[in-house]
Amino acid sequence: MTQKLQAKFVICLNNQGYEASLEVGKLYRLIDDEEAQINGLIPGIDESGADYAFSAQRFYAVELLQNVEEALLVKS
C-alpha cells in the first residue's frame, strides 16, 4: 500500500531529461492528487507554471516550519 505524502513541498534532486521543466535544488509546491501519488508520481507546478506529475524518485519531500509553509502557500 502506498502512503499519501503529508508534505506540501518537495525539493528536486534529479531533472535529467526535464531540464526546462525542473530545477535541481528548487523547492516545489505539491498539488493534492491522490491518484498521481498512488502511481508513484509527484504532482506539482513546474517552471512554466503548468501542472505536472513527475516520478517521485526525482524529489525529496520536506516539511517546513509552519510559518514558512504558510507564507509560501499564500505566495503560490
N, C-alpha and C positions, 0 to 999 in steps of 0.2 A: 504494500500500500504506500502510495506517495504522500508525503506530508505537504500541506499547503505552507508556503513561505509566510512567515509572520512579518518579516522586514518589509519596509516600504521603499527601501533603496538598495541598490547593488552597485558594485564597482566592476568596471570592465577589466578583465585580465587578459583577454585574447580577442583581437579584432581581425585576425588573419582571414583574408577574403572579403572583409567588410570594412576596409579602411575608411571609406567615405561615409559609412553609417555609424561606426563606433570609434571611440577614442579610448585607448588603454589608459587606465588610471582615473577615468572620469566617473563621477557618481551619476547614476541614472535612477529616475523615479519609476517604480513599478506601477503597472495598471492592474487592477483586480480582474484577473481572467483565470478562473479555476481550471477550465478545460486546457488551456495552454500549459499551466503548471503540471497538470496530471500527465501531459505528454512530454515532460522534461524540457519545456521551453520557459523562457523568462519574457513575460510581456512588459513592454515599456515604451518609451518615446526615444527615437534616435536623433542624430544630429540634424536631420531635416525637419524635425518636429512631428514626424509621422509615427503612428503606432507600429510596433514591430513585435516579433516573437523570435528570439534567437535561442540557440541551445544554452541551457542553464550552465553548462560546463565553461562557458565564456565569462562567467560572472562570479562574484563573491558577495553574498548577502551581508549587509551591515545594519546594525541597529544603532541609531544615533540618539544623542541626548534629546529628551522630549522637546525642549525649547528650540533646538536646532532643526529637528524634524518639522515642527510646526511652522517655523519660519520658511523652510524650503517648500513645504506644501502650499503655503499661502502664495509664494512666488510663482509656483508652477501654473 
